[in-house]
Amino acid sequence: LPFLALYPAPGRLLLSVINGLPTGVALSLNSPTRATNGDYGVVRLDHPIGGKIQLVGRYTVDDDSTVSPQPAPVFNDVLSARRQYSTIQLTETLRPTLLNSFRIAYNRTAQHLDSVPTVPIPANLTFVSGQPLGRIIVSGLGSPAVTPLGSNTVAPRQWVFNLFQAGDDLSYIRGIHSLKIVVNIERIQDNTAQNMLARGAATFLNLPALLQGSPRNPSINPCSDPTEAHGRISNIISPPLDSVQVLDKYFEVSKKNFEPRAGLAWQFSGKTVLRAGAGIYHDQLLPFIYAPDSAQMPPFFGSVAVVNVPLLTLIPIPTGTQPPPACGPSVPQPCSIFSLTTMSWKNQTPTKYEYNVSVEQQLFKGTVLELAYVGSAARHLWRQAERNGPAAQV
């Protein structure tokens, strides 16, 4: 009854009859408003210092938020984001043939998702202590379907991405030749809380099961924040895949990346030009590849499923509760199922090689024929594979 009382009152009854008896089915009508706000601003400064130095500064901010009421208007899903980009660049003409450009930049993207209750909810109905109400799902088998109610199963989540950059370009021109030396330093900081069922969920087979308070399998995932800064990262170092170790980093990536680029343009006759170029480029392993998986590694994450136990006898579950031992033939319920996707401990940086050569020939005035070969190759690309499959048995 206390959970049922959270559902909105019916607007009107449906005059439907089954086997001569009224069904008692009612409609709840509402017209929610989805509010979206956004603000954008940019400031730019161009200022000469003396006669040889040019200062350029730029700052951009982009804010937006969306409040989306759920179909059962007891919770709102709130998504907010702020993106900020800032750059300062100093360009100095050292000599007529020598130009130096120094720049620093800081970019930050912060996005937050949460489910916020719109009505007071008693604390004793929450599934996890200190958290809002989890998700209540009624599948509708053998009875009318019921709209899900409660917090979003992926709330709360946050994505905070910081990018620090510093670089310097030195350009030198001598005759028909030009030389450019570039130094670029980047630091990526990714602060992600990729929660899943942190507030729990209870699934009922039908409406009578909800009235009896008998969920099919309430699922609670009390999850800590596995961030590298606090030493809460673990991984499997090497086969055999029988142990998970707590580490100070999720994986190691090669630091010996060399990225030379070269180009050539040669006019060896009045109407014929040869051009050629080649370069090596790297693409870092960014957090979108591994962030969801690194946040669901034991011993910092575990899943608990309880069958045929009255819901009110289980909740609220204290935060930080350690998962029960792993499920097995001799382990009674409740027990934990550890299902994980991880990443190899040592990785090469994804690398791309690009090259081209072309010959241009002027046939007559206003007409040029060009023959070119353009190629590229990639190495050390990341891939996914099933490395712990069951052995085939006959």
N, C-alpha and C positions, 0 to 999 in steps of 0.2 A: 503493500500500500504506500509506503513513503516514496518509493520510486515512481509508482503510478501517478502520485499526486503532482509530480513534476511536469507531466504532459499537459498541454493547454486544454482548457475546457472545450467541449464540443460546441460547434456552432448550431447544428441542427441534426436531427435523427433522420436516417434513411428509412422510408416506409417499405422495406423489403421483408419478405416472409419466406421461410423455408420450412416445409412440412407443417404448414399451418401456424407456425409460431414466428413472431418478429425476431429478427436477427440481433437487434440492439446495436447495429453498426452506426457510428456517428461520423460526421465530417467536422474537421477543424479547419477553418479557412483563415488565411492571413495573407497580407500583401507586403512582404518585406522590402526594405529599401537598401540597395547596395551602394554604399557611399565610397567615392574615390576622390582623393585629393592629390594634387601635384604642384610642385614649385621648382623652377629652374632659374639659375642665375650664373653669370660669368663676368669676371673682372680681368682686364688685360692692361698691362703697363709696358710701354716702350719708352726707353729713356737713354739718350746718348751720354756717355761719360767721356769727356774730352773729345778728341777727334778720331780715336781709334777703337773705342770700346762701346759696344751696344748691349744694353741690359733689356731683357724681355722677361716679364713675369705674367703668369696666367693662373687663375683659380676658377674652377667650375664646381657647382654644387647642384645636385639633382635629387629632390625629395619626392616620394610618393607613398601613399598608404591606401589600403582598401579594407573596408569593413563589410564582411559578407555574412548575413544572418543564415543560420542553418534552417533546413525545412521545419524542424521542430524548434520554434523560436525561443530556446532557453539558453543557447550559446551563440556567440558571434565569433567567426574566424577573422582575426586581425592580422594583416600582412603589411609590414612597413619596411621601407628601404631608404637609405641615404647613400648616394655615390658622390665622392669628392675627388677631384683631380687637381694637382698643383704642380707647377713647373717654374723653375728659374733658370735662365740661360744667359751666360756672358760670352760674347763673341768679340775677339780682339784681333785686329790686323797688326801682326808683329812686323811684317815687311810686305811690300807689294806682292810678293810671291808666297808668303807664309801666313796662314790664317789658323787661329786656334779657337775652338768653341767648347766651353765647359758648361755642364748642365746637371742639375739635381731635380728629382721629382719624387713626389709622394702621392700615391693613389690609394684610396680606401673605399671599399664597398661593404656596407653593413645591411643585412636583411634579417628580419625577425618574423616568425610566425607563431601565433598563440591562439588558443581558444579561451574566450572570456565569458563567464556566465552572466546572463542578463537578469537573473532572478536570484534571491538568496537560496543557497543549498545547504542543508544541515551538514556539519562536519563529519558526523558519523556515517554518512552515506558515501563518502569518498573511498575509492579503492586503495589509495596510497596516502599515507599520512602527509599532511601539508600540501597536497596537490588538489586541484579541482576534481570534480566528478569525472570518472573515465567514460568509456563508450558503452552504451546499452543498445544491443542489437537483438531484434526479434525477427527470426527468419520467416515466420508466417506459415509454417507447415500445418495444414489442417485448420487454419483460422485466418481471419483477415490480417493482412500485413500491417505492421506498425512502423512508423517512421523512426529511424535511429535517433537517439538522444544522447547528448553528452559531449565531452571534449573530443576534438579531432585526434585520431590515433597516432598522428605524426607530430603532435604538439607536445611541448614547445620545441621549436627548432630555431637555430641561428646560424647564419653564415657571415662571418666577418673576415674580409680578405684585405690584407695590407701589402702593398708593393712599394719597396724603397728602391730608388734607382739613382745612380751617379755615372756620368760618362764624360769623356773628353775626346774631341776629334781634332786632329792636327793635319792640315792639308798643305801640301807643298807643290808648287808648279815650277817646272824648269823647262823652258823651250816647249817642245811638243809633248813632254811627259808630265804626268801628275802622280803624286804619291799621297796616300791617305792612311793614317794610322789611327785606329779607333780603340778606345778602352771603354768597356761597358760593364758595370757591376749592378747586379740585381739581388735583392733579398725578398723572398716571398714568405709571408706569415699568414697561415690559414687557421682561424679559430672557429671550429665548427662543432655544434652540438646536434648530432644527427639522431635525435631520439625516435624510438619506435615503441609504442605501447608503454611509455613511461608512466602513464596514468591508469593503465589497465583497460581491459574490455571484458564484458560479460555478454555471451551469446545465449539466447533462449530459443528453443525450438519453435515455440508458438506462444500465443497469448496466455493460455492456461499455465504454461511453465513460468511466465513472468509473474503471474498472480501468485504462484506457489513459491516464488523466490528461488527457483531451482534452475540455475544456468547449466548449459551443456558443458562448457569448458571455459571458465573464467581464466583469462591470461594476463599475467602481470610481469612486466619487465623492469624491475628497479635497476636502473643503469647509472653508473657513475660517469664522470666526464673524462674519457681516456685521451688526455692531451699530452704531447711530448714534454711540455714545460713542467709537468708534475710527475713525470716518470710513470705514466699510466698507459704505456704502449707495450703490446706483446706481439710476438710473431713466432712462426715455426722456422728455425734456422735452416735445417737440412733434413733430408730423409734419414732414418725412417720417421714418418710423420706421427710420432707418438708423444710429443711433449711440446708445450707452448711456453716460451720464456718471456719474462718481463724485461724490456730493453729500454734504452734511452732514445731510440729512434726506430721507426717502423721498417726501414730498409736502407741499404747503402747504395748510392749511385756514383758512377765514375765522375771524378773531378778533373780528369785529364782530357778536356775537350779542346781541340785546336780547330779554329775556323778561318783558314786563309781564303782570300778571294783575289783573283787576278783577272785583268782584262787587257786586250790588245786590239789596236786598230792600225792597219798598215796600208797605205796607198802606194802600191808598187808600180802603178802606171797611171797615166792621166785619167783613165776611165775604169780602173779596176781597184777595188778595196777589199781587203781581207780583215775580218773581225773574228775574235775568239774570246771566250771567257769561261771561267770555272769558279766554283765556290763550294764550301762545306758549311752546312747549317745544322743546328741542333734544336730540338723541341723538347723542353723539359717535361718530366712526369708530374703534371699538375694535380692538385688535390681532388679534382672531380673524379679521377680514376680510382682513388683508394680511400677517400674520406668515409663513405658509408660502410666499407668493410672494416677499416681500422677501428671504428667505433663499436663494433660488435664482436670483439675478440675476448675469449676468456683470459684471465679470471675476472674481468671487469664487467662482463655482460653475461646474462643467462636468462633463459625463458622457462617459466613455470606454468604448467597447465594442470588444472585440478578438475576432476570429473565427478559429477553427482555429489557435490558437497554444497549445503546451503550457503548462499552468497554472504548473508549477514554474519555468518560465523567466521568468515575469513578476513573481512575488511574492518578497519583500514590496516594495510600492511605497512610497517615502518619503512621509511626510506633507508637506502643502503643495506637492505636485507640481502645476505649472501644466498645465492641459489643453492638448492639442495644438491646432493651428489648426483653424478651422471646416471641416467636411466640404464638399467640392465636387468637381466633375468632375476637376480637376487636382491635388487633394490626396490623396496616398497615405495608407493606414492606417498607424498609428492617427490618427484625427481626432476632432474634437469636434462634438457636435450640441447647439446652443443652442436650447432650447425653453423659452420663458418666458411667464409671466403676470404682468402688472404693473398699475399703478394710475395714473390720471391725475395729473398733477403738481400741479394746483390743484383744490381741492374746496370746495364750500359745505357747511356743516354741515346734516345732515338736520334738517328743521324740521317741527313739527306745530302746527296752529292748531285750538283747541277753543273751542266757543261753545255757549251754550244760553240759552233763554228759556222761562219757564213762567208760567201763570196758575192760581192755586188759588181755587176758589170753594166755600164751605160751602153745601151745599144744605139740610141740616137737621142737627139735633144728631147727632153721630157719623158723619156722611157728608160727604166732601169730594171734589169733582171737580177733577182737574188736567189741563190741556192744556199740552203741552210740545213744544218743538222742540230737538233736540240734534244738533249737526253737528260735523264735523272735516274737516280737509284736511291733506295732507302734501306737502312740497316738498323738492327736493334729495335724493331717495332714491338710494342707491347701487345700481348695476346692473352686470351683466357683459355684455360684447359682444365679438364677434370683429371686431377692427379691422385685422387684417393678413392677411385672406384672399387666396387667389390670384385673379388676374384671370381672368374667364371667357374661354375661347378656343374658337373654332369651327374 
